[in-house]
Amino acid sequence: MIRKIVFGTNFTSLSRKALDYTIELAKKTGSKLIGAYALQPPMPVYSLTLPDTEYRKELQDISRSKLQKFFQQVDGEVEIETRLCIGAPGQELSKLARKEKADLIVVAKHSRSRLERFFIASTTERILREARTPVLVVPDAGLQSVKWDPMICAVDFSDPSLEALKFAIQLARDYRSDLVVIHVLELGPAMKTLGEKSRAKLAALPEKVREKLADVVSTLGAPYGTHTVVVEGKPPEVLLEEATRLDSDLLIVGKQGNTLLDRITVGSTSSAVMRGAHLPVVLVPGYRVRSVSRS
């Protein structure tokens, strides 16, 4: 069960929309909410008027004031504690989540230029790279309804996707939601050039994958109401199309581990899904320090 949420803000209008959604989420889950901002002072700092220590203190005072003001105009039904972190947003929010034993980090998705997307330069993606706690990314348009029924979880049988499935099963069980587990077969155009025997083997593949998917779901103890789906196509496109078709408002995918390459790329499928998503997406790390709290 989700009992504590860390919400990361940068004081933008997109972040404000994401906060509205997070407040509704806190109400649904009965969770404690911590609002956080990570201040990363310019390095090195050159000030013509103030010594370095005074300049840093002034920055912190301004940020602390903004933080309090940002969270003042929220629904009084949800109590929000605030935290000012000093340092890189990805590292600091991840550290804060671990320190507070949070079950979820929530951030807004921010649109970026193609060049920025190529280098994964947005604050949101830095947080995704660093976090060892599941991160929920709220789309640019913002949402307020938190239905979470049905939830969709993408599974490609990799370790990160199985961690995502465990997380999804627990959420579905805790909040009595239907769960749709999807595997996307990416056969590609090469199938047309294969011989008859090879094509026959590939034709039998979807059924074998269905059996394997059903076995994994059963082994992990998925609740009643869990459905398995195998679809052919490109994973990011298929997953978002299925989310629209099923009228889902939560998509759960696995994020690769914390090797240097993984942290640079985040994961091609998960990144593509997150960037194109019109619905909230939870990225679950392949390795988690702690699981979602159980009731």
N, C-alpha and C positions, 0 to 999 in steps of 0.2 A: 504494500500500500504506500502511496506517496504521502509522506508526512511533512517534508520540508523542501521548499523550492528556493533556489537562488535565481533572482531575476537580474540580468546584467543590462544596464542602460548606458546610453551615451547622450541622453537628453534630446534626441531628435524627435520629430513628429512620428516617425515610424516606430520608434521605441515606445512612444506614448500609446500608440495603437496596440502594440504587443503587450503593454502593461494591462490594458483593459481585458485582454484575453486571459492573461495570467491571473488576474483577480477572480475572474469567473472560474478558472481552473482551481484556484485555492478554495473557493466556495464548494465546488463539486467534490474535491478530495478531502476537505477539512484540514488542509495543510498549512503549516506556518510559512510565511513569506519573508524573504530577506532581499531587500533592494540594494544593489551594489553598483559602484562605479569605480573603474580602475584608472587612476591618474598616472599618466606616463610623462613626467617632466622632460623637456628637451635636454639632451645630453650632447656636449657640455653646455652649461647655462652661462651666457654672458649677459650681464645686466649693467647698464651704465649708471643706474640710480640706486640699486639695492645690492647688498652683499648676497652671495649665493644662498646662504641659509635663510635670510629674510625673504628672498624671492620665492624659494620653495614653500616657505610657510604661507606666504600670500596666496600662492597657487592652491595649496591645500585648503585654506580658509574659503576661497572662492568656490572650489569644488564641493566642499562640505555644505555650503549654503545652497548651491544648485541642487545637490542631492536631496536635501530636506524639502526644498520648494517643489521638486519634481514629484515627490511622493505625498505632498500635503493634500492635493486635490483628488484624493481617491475615495472609493466607497468605504465608509466608516465601518462596514461589517467585517472588513479584513484588516487585521493589524499588521503593519509592515515595519520591520526593523531595518535600519540602513547601515551600510558598511562602506567606508572609503578605503580603497586599496591603492597602494602605491607600487606601480610597476606595469609591465606589459599585460594588457587585458586578458589574453589567453592564459598565461601562467597564473595570474592573480585570481581570476575567477575559478579556475580549476583548483587552486590551493584552498580558496575560501570554501568551495563545495566540499572538499575533503575534510577540512577543519570542522565545518558545521555538520558533517555527516548528512549532507543534503542528498535527496533521491533524484533530483532533476535540476538542470540549469535551463533557464528559458532566455532566449535572445530574439531580437528581430532580425529578419533577413533584409539585407541592404543591397540594392541594385548597384552594380559597378560597371566600369568600362570593360571592354574585351581584354585590354592589356592587363588591367587589375585582376580580372578573373583568371587569366593565364597564370599569373604569379601568385594567385590565391592571397591577395593583399588585403581583403576586407577584414575588419575586426571580427565579424561573425565567424569567418573561416579560420582565423587564428585560434579562436576559442574552440572550434571543432577539432583542430589539430591537437590542442593541448589537453583537452578535457578527458578525464577517465571516469566521468559521471555522464550518464545519458543527457544529451542536449536536445531540447525541443526548440525548433526554429519556426517562428511565426511568420507567415508570408507578408509581403509588402503591403497588401491591401488591408491587413489586419482583420481579425475576426473576434466575435464576442461569444457566440454560442460554443459550448463545449459538450458536444453530444457523445463523441467517441463510440459510435455504434453505427455500422461496424468499424472495427479497426482493421487495417491491412498491414501485414508483415511480409516483407520480401525475404525469401530464403534461397540461397544458391548452394547450400550445404557447407559453406566455408565456416570456420570457427566464429568470425564476427557475426555472420548471419544467424548462427545458432544461438549466440548470446542475445541477439535481437529477438529471436523467437521466444527464448525463456522470459525475457522482459515483457514481451507482448502477451504471453500466456498469463503471466501474473496480473498484468493490468486488466485483461479480459475477465479473469476470475474475480478480482477485487471489485470491479465496477460493473459486473454482470453484463458485459458487452459481447456481441457476436464478434468473432475473429475470422478473417479470411487470410489464409496463408498462401502466398503466390510464388511459384517458381517460373521464371521466364527462360524458355529454351531459345537460345540464339544460334540457330543452325546456319544462317547466312546463305548467300547465293551459291556457295560451292556445292550444295546438295544437288543442283541441276546437272553438274558435270560428273557425278559419281556413277559407278556401274549399278546394275540392277540389284545385286546382292547387298551392296552397301546402302542403297536407297531403302531396301526392305528392312535392314537393321535400324536405320534412322527412323523409319515409319513406326517401328515398335517402341522407340525410345520414350515418347510421351507417356505411354501406359506404365512403363517401368519407373519413370520419374514420379508418376502419381503414387505408385505403390510405395516407393521410398519416402516420399513426402508424408504420406499418411502414416507410415511406420514411425517416422521421426516425431510427428505431432502426437501420436499415441504414447510413445515412449516418454515424452516430456510432460505428459499429463495435462494436455489441453482440455479446457472445459467443454461441456456440451454447447453446441452452437458454433463450433469451429469447423470451417470449411477449407478444403484444399483445392487449389486451382493451378493448372499448368497451361501456360500460354506461350505461343511462339512469337518472337519479335525482338526488338531492341529493348533491354530492360528498363531504362529510364522512361521511354515513351509508353511502353506497355503498362508499367506500374501507375503512371499518372492517368492514363486512359481508364484503367480499371477502377481507380479511385473515383473518377467522375461517374463511371457507369454504376458503381455501387453506392454512390452518394456518401462516400466515407469522408470523415473529417479528421482522420489521423492515420498517417503512414509511418511505419517503423522499419528502419533499415539498419544494417550493421556497418560500423566504421572499422577500417583496418587498425592494426595495432599501433605501437609507438616506436617502430624503427624509424630511422631517418627518412627512408623513402616513403613510408606510410604517412609520416607527418608532413612531408612536402606535398604529396598528392591528395591526401585525405581519403581517396578512393574514387575512381572515375565514375562508377555508377551512383554512389551515394552523393557525390558532388553534383552530378548532372540532375539527379532527382531533386535535390535541395534547391538548385538554382531555378528549375522550371516549375516548381511546385506551387499550386494555388491553394494548398491546404497545409496545416501544420505537419512538420516532419520531425520525428525523433531519431537521432543518430546514436546508436548504442555502441560504445567501444568494444573491440574484440577482447580486451582485457579490462576488467573492472575491479577497482579496489574494494568495492562493497556492492552488494545487491540491493535492490529496492527493499525497503523495510517491510516486513510482514506484520500483519495485525495479530 
